[in-house]
Amino acid sequence: MSRPLRVGTLLCAVLLTGAVAGCDGGGADRAEAASSASAAQRLDWKTCPAPSTSQGTGKAPGRDWECATLRAPLDYGRPDKGSVGIAMIRARATDRARRIGSLVFNFGGPGGSGVASLPAFADDYKTLRTRYDLVSFDPRGVGRSDGVTCLGDKDLDVYYAADGTPDGKDEEKALVERVGRYASGCEKNSGKVLPHVGTQNAARDMDLMRQVLGDDKLHYFGISYGTELGGVYAHLFPKKVGRAVLDAVVDPSDDPVQGALGQAKGFQLALGNYMDACAETSDNCPTEDQITDLLKRLDSDPVPAGDTRELTESLATGGIAQALYSKDFWDYLTEGIEDAENGDGKLLLALGDSMNGRGENGRYSSLQASLAAVNCADFAQRYTAAEIEEKVPEFRKASPVFGDFMAWSLTQCTGWPVKGAWQNPDVNAKGSAPVLVVGNTGDPATPYEGAHEMARELGPGVGVEMTFRGQGHGAYDSGNACVTRVVDAYLLDGTVPASGTVCS
């Protein structure tokens, strides 16, 4: 399942290999020269094509949208080592006379394609579009921006269906070996970009984007992982922050264990909220015991899910988690669990495929491969099977349904070919304009507590905390009128709400 956690600390210009460049005058001069040359480029905006396989599926976004490619240094510390193309998309402001500038979106993941996502969610941002050009992008290593590739589609079917909750030493060994083969595939197919896909470089790309778009300040809307990216940007470029909103907030104080444990608790909370809501309107609702029994059976006895595929424990766990991202999917979750208990895994499998970035045509986007690449470029921590095994009881206590799965997800970076850059983020943004930080009390993927920590670490006078008492992942896209009113007033009029504002 998705891992939105990002961390980062800048020491001069930290290369993702762990080396430090730019601390000597020559490195700094080269980086400055590269930045100046890149900022002088002109974007060639053209009609957007349909999303590529690496971005996901869908139709061309239509005539309101235009696409371009930004050229950024592959390595900001060594600009002579080539460039990477950053795919961008925009829709121009409808009230040109009152235009504020560009509003740049990152929808999270890490690994989500902003070029594919922004048109899909554009109706939610119609009011913002009156005064902003709506802009998004595929971060480096994502989608059309040299999207990371690790395995072929058939191999990925096997990989995601395999047992993610080992019950003994043999299964633990098989899991670690499988993750190692995946990492080797990433190195073989995307080795050039892997050392350069971390959050710091993505933040630098956003500042280059700001300059090329002609904006003095970066106006920004970050969701999920996009909140961590926004926090790192504010730390690196505090004087360049314009009006910024962070929604569905990653806790910047978490290490990978704390982050995974927090998600286990968050998904367990969301599952409980779903079951309580279901019980108020129906007598045909699953219980926690039913769900854990179902997953246990699937571990040893998958059920058919179409002509050639089966629903395994791992795919079902991902499907249940996917359904908890939005209340709109709760009815599907009820139906999917009932169907699976009766031997039909198609619906839960479809939800699990969505989590893994698999289209109906059997092709995978770069979503999960990019997620792993960014996670492992950022995090320095690497965990052994023995270390994870010791932590499983704590995870299982936090979530009988998701605990084991989340604990063993910590193998993701074991054996990764690139060293991680840091332990925890530094998002302190002293001198920045106010940043509106919105937490949702029922959020499964980015637990509510992360908003308070982000606001605190951004610093006094910078982090402005706001609470949405709701369900699902994020607040603004929930359609809550109070959230919409407060966020729009800030982005459109510059009205900063009182810290501690609550919407229900």
N, C-alpha and C positions, 0 to 999 in steps of 0.2 A: 504494500500500500504506500501511498505517497508520503515522502519524508520532507517536510518543508523547512527543516531547521538549517540556518546558515550562521556562520560565525566569521569574524575577521578582525585582525589587528594590523595596522600599517606601520612598518618600520622603514622609513624612506620609501623605496619601491620594492615590495617583497615579491619575488618571483615565486610561482607556485611549485617550483622544485625545492623550495626551502632556502635557496640562496638569496642574498640581499644585494640588490643593485641600486644605483642611483645615490648611494651614500657618498660616493666620491664625486668630484665636480664633473668629470667626464660623463658618468652615467646620468647625472641630472641634466646635463646639457643635451645629451642625445635624446632623452625622454621629452624635454621641452621642445626640441626641434621637431621631433616626430609629431607631437601634439599640435604644434603650429601648422605644420604642413597638412596634417589630416583635417584640421579645422577649416582650412581654406577650400576644401572640396565642395563641389556643387552636386546635389542629388538630382538624378534623372528620374523624375516621377512618371510612371506609366500606368496604364490600366492593369489591375491585379489579375493574375491567373487564379484558377481554382487551387485550393490547398494541395501541396504535394503529399505523397505518402508519409514522408518524415514529419509533416506538420499535422497529419490527421486526415480526416475526410470532410467533404462538404463541397458546395458549389462556389463558383467565383462570386466575390462579395457584391459586385454590381458597380454601377457608374459613379456612385458617391465616393468610392474608395480608389486610392492610387497607391502604388507600391514603388519602392526604390531600394537600393543597396548602398549602405554606408561602408566605406573601407576603414578599418581600424587596425592598428599595429597588432600583429599576433602576440607579440611580447613587448609591453610598453617599456621595459627596461633595456631591450635590445631591438630597437625599431628596424634595424637592417635585416632582420630575420623574416621579413615578409609580412603579409597582412591577412586579415580574415574579413569576409563579407558579412555584414549584419543586415539581415532582411528587415525592412520597415514597411509600415502601412499607415495611412492617415485618411481622415475625412475632414475637410476644411470646415471652419466655423460658419454657421449660417448667418449670423449677424456680424458681417465683416467690419462694420463701422464701430462696433463695441468689442472687437476681438481683444482678448487679454494676451494670448500667446498659444503655445502648444501645451497640451496636458498629456503626459506620457504615462502609459499604463504598463504594469507587469502583473500578470494574473497568477503567478506562482508556479508551483511544481516542487523544486526547480525542474524545468524540462518542458513546461507548457509553451506552446507557440502563441505568442501575442498576435502574430499576423493572422492566424486562424481564429483566435478567441475574440478579438475586439469586435469584428463585424457581427459575430454570433451574439454578443451581449449588448450591441450598440443601442438597442431600444431603451435599455436602462439608463443610458447617458445622453438622451436627447436634449435634456435641459442644459447639461454641461456643454454640449456641442454648440449651443447658441453663441458662446463667447470664447470657446477654445477649439483649435484644431485637435481632434482626437487622434492620438498617435500611439502605436505600439510596435513591438519588434520581437524577433526571435533572438534571445540572447545567444552569444557565441556557444557553439556546441549543441544548439537546439534547432530543429526544423531545417529551414533553408540556410541557416547560419552555420554551415559545416556541422550539421547534426551528427551526434555520436552514433555509431553503429557498432554493435557487439556480436550479435548472432543473426542468422537467417530466420525467416518467419517460422519454418517448421521446427527448428531447434528452439525457438522461443516458446512455441506451444508446449514443448516438453519441459522446458525450464520452469515456466510459471505453474505448470500442473504438478510439479514434483513436490515431495513432502518438505514443508517448511518448518515442521515442528518435530524434530527427531526425538525418538523415544529411547534410544540407546546409543552406545559408542559406534556401532556400525553405521547407523543412520546419521549420526553427527559427522562421521568421516565423509559419508557420501555428500552431505550438504556442503561441507567446506570444499570438497573437490569440485562440486558443481559450480559454486561461486567462483572458484579459482579459474575454471575453464571459461566462465563468462568474462572475467577480468582479462584473461589472455585474448579473448576475441575482441574486446574493446581496444586493447593495445595493438593488435594486428590490423584492425580496420580503421582506427581513429587515433593512432599513436601521436600523430603530429599535433593535434589540437588538445589532447588530454591534459598536458601540463598548464594549459592557458585558459581553462574554462571556469575558473573560480569566480567568486562573487566580487572580489576587488576589481578584477578586470572588467566584469560586467558593469560595475559602478563607473569605472573610467570610460567605458563605451557610452554610458548615458550622458556623461559630461561632454564628451565629444559630440554626441547627438544634439545636445542643447546648443552647442556653438554652431553647428552646421545648420540647425533649424533657425538660427538667428535670434535666440532668446537669451536675455541677460540672466534670467533665473530659470531653474528647472522646476516647473509645476508638475506634480507627480501624484499618481494614484497607484499604490502598491497593495496587493492582496495576497495573503498567505505568505509564501516565500518572498513575494514582492515587498513585504514589510521589512524583512531582513536586508534585502537589497537596498531598500530606501534608507534604512538606518545606517548601513555602511556608507552609502553615498553622502548622507548628511555629515558623517564623521570625517570623510575625506574632503568634502567641499562645502563646509558649513555656510560660507558666504554666498554660495550659489543656490541655496535652497529657496524656492519661491513658496507657493502654497502647496502643501504636501499632506496627503491623507494615507494612513496606514490602517488597513482593515483586515481582520482575521490575523491577529498579530502573533508572530513567532517570539518566543521568550529568548532574548539574547543572552541570558545568563546560563542557559542549559548547555551541558555537554551532551554527547550522543546518547549516553545511558539515560540521563535525566529527560532528554527530549523524547526518547522512545517510551519511557515510563509514563511521561505526561500524556502522550498520545494514547497509550493503553487505557489510562484513566478517562481521557476525553471521549474515546469511542465507547467505553463502557457506560459513561454517563449518558451519552446520546442514545445508546441502545435502551437504557432504562427509561428515558423520556419517551422514546418511540413506543415501548411496550405499554407504558402508562396511558399514553394518548390513544393507542389502539384499543385498550380495554374499556375506555369510556364510550366507545361507539360500536364495539363488536364483541361477540362471544368466541370468535375464531382467531384469536391472537396467540402467537407463540410465546412461550415462557423461556426464561434463560436456560432452564434445565433441558427443554426441548432442543434449543439451539446447540448447546454443548454436546448433547447426545448425538445430534445429527452430524456435527463436525467429527466426533469420535468415530462414528460409523463410516463416514466418507474417507477417513484416514486409511482404512483397510479395505473398504468396499465402495469405490466410486459408483455413481449412478449415471445412466446414459443421459446425454445432453445433445441430442441431434443424431445425425446419421453416423458420424465417425468420431465424435468427441465425448468425453466424460467429464462430469463434475467431481473434482477432487476436493479434499479438505482445504488446500491452499487457495484454489479458485473460489470456493464458497466463502471462505473468510474474507477474501478481497471483495467479493460481491456484496456481502453484508455491510462491510465498511463503506463501500461506494454508495450504498443506499442511504447511509446516515449523513451524507454530506448535505442533503436537502430534504425537507419535509415532503417535497413533491414526489419523492421516490418511496415514501413509507408504504403506500398501498402495494407497490411492486414487491417490496420486501416481504410483506405478509404473504402474498401470493407465491413468491419464489420459494420461501421456506416450506410452505405447505406442499407445493409441487415436488420439491426435492425429497421430502419425507415419503411421498407417494411414488418415487422412482423417476421423476422427470426433472432433470437439472438444467433445462434450457434457460430459464429466466435468471437464475442465480449466476449461471455461466455468462450470460450477456452482461450482467452487472460487473462480474469479475473481469471480463474482457475490457470493459470501459476503463476500469482502474489501471489495467496494464497497457492501455493504448492500442488495443487490437481492433481494427475495423471489421465490418461485416464481411469484407472481401478476404479476410485472413491476413492482411498486411498490418504490420506494426508501425506506429509512429516512433519518433525518437524519444518519446516522453520518459520512459523508465530508464533507458540507457543514458540519456542526458542527466536525469536525476541522480543516478549513481555517480556519473562523472563529476558533477558539481559537488555532490556530497563529499566525495573522496579527495577532490582537489582542495576543498576547504578544511575538512576535519583531519587533524593529525592522529587522532586515536585509531588504533587497530586492536581488535579484540580476538582472543583465541576462543576456541570452543569451550575449553575448561573455564575461562573467565565468565563466559555467558551462562554456562551451566549453573554456576554459583548464584547467578542473578535471577534465574527462572522462577524460583519460589516467590520472590518479591513481585515480579511481573504477573504471575498467576494470581496472587492475592489482589493485585490492582484490577485485574480483569480476567475472570474465568474464561471469557470468550476469546479475547484478543491478546492476552498476556504472553502466552508461549510464542505466538507468531511474531509479536513485536520484539520480544527478547532476541529471538534468533535472527531477526532482521539486522542485528548489529554485526553480523558476519559480512555485510555488504561490502565493506572496504578491506576485509582481510585479504591480503595478497594483491592489493591494487598496485598497478605498476608505477603510480605517481605518488610522491609523498604529499601528505596534507600540509596546509600552510599554517594552521593555527589551532588553538584549543578552544577559545571563546571569542566572541566579537567585542570590538570596542566600537560602540555606537554613540559615544559621547559626542555631542554636536554643539559645543559652546560657541555662541555667536550666530547660531542659525536662527532663521525665522521660525515661528511656532509650527509644530508638526502635530496634526490631529491624529490621535491614536485611538482606534475604535475596537473594543473587545466585545465578544458575544458570549453570554453566560452559558449557552448550550452548545458551543462550538466543539465538534469532536476532534478535529485535526490540529487546531491551534488553540489549546485550552485558554480560557478567559484570563487566567493569571498572567499570561504573557504580555497582555496589554499594559498592565500596571508596571511590570518590569521594564518594558520598552520605554514607557513614558519617563520612568525614573532615571534610566540610564542615558536617555537623550539629554537630560540635564534640566535644571531649573529654568523656567521661562521658555523652554523649547517643547518638551513633551506635554501635550494637552490631552488628558485621558477622558474618554467618553465610553459609556456602557450601553449595550443593547441587550435587554432581557428577552432573548429569543432562542430559536433553534436553527440548526444548520451551520454551514461553514460560511462565515462572513456576515455582515450586517447590511451594507448598502444595497446589495442585490436581493435582499429579502423583500423589498418593496415597502418596508415600514415607513410610514409617512413622517414620523418624527426624525428618524435617521436621515431620510432624504432631505428634509428641511434644514437640519443643522449642517450637514455636509455641503449642501448646495450653497448655503449662505456663506460658508467659509470660502469655498472655491470660487464662487462668482462675485461675492461682494467683499471678501476679506474679513468677514465677521468671525472673530475667534470666540468659540463658546467657552463658558466657564468650565474649568477643569473639574471633572466629577459629574458632568451632565449625564442624565440617565434617560434612555428611551425604552418604552415597553411595547 
